[in-house]
């Protein structure tokens, strides 16, 4: 049976061995890059905080929507950090690293934009699923964070919270596996979106424990 062109393209890239504690080293290097070039990282953080504040303002009285929006926000977070990947790459190469480098990272033939749109669809799907689950199965309306804790999290007569967590994990796991390597690869190499996703899956399948630790560290 003939293999797909994307799979063939993906296999052009080898998968290095990743020790179990390597994600801790990645965090340390990220902190070092932030100290060397703080402005882009601080602006990214400010922008994400502003989005979080906007979510609270828009859905403060509809916590069934707010909970899905905040957890779904994590699904699109990897693509939002693309500019920081570009900053780290420039620092490693000894090149100029400033805000213009982060902005320019979004120009490689629109591939990153395509991937970002796909992640946005995944995030929107989770928000809708979360909202439908909470509103459809919660015994009383959930409008505030206290309602969510009392009615969903601490309800001894319902498994709604466990089901909500399981459904979130079911969606988040393949999204993480698809993006953990794909985004830096799209930034650094000439490769199609599907081939980058397949490469990311190969890395996760070869190193499930270090990648699971990376999720925990995040």
Secondary structure, DSSP 8 states (H G I E B T S, - for coil): ----HHHHHHTTS------TTHHHHHHHHHHHHHHHSHHHHHHHHHHHHHHHHHHHHHHTT-HHHHHHHHHHHHHHHHHHTHHHHHHHHHHHHT---SHHHHHHGGGSTTHHHHHHHHHHHHHHHHHHHHHHHHHHH-SS---SHHHIIIIIIS-TT--HHHHHHHHHHHHHHHHHHHHTTHHHHHHHS---HHHHHHHHHHHHHH-HHHHHHHHHH-
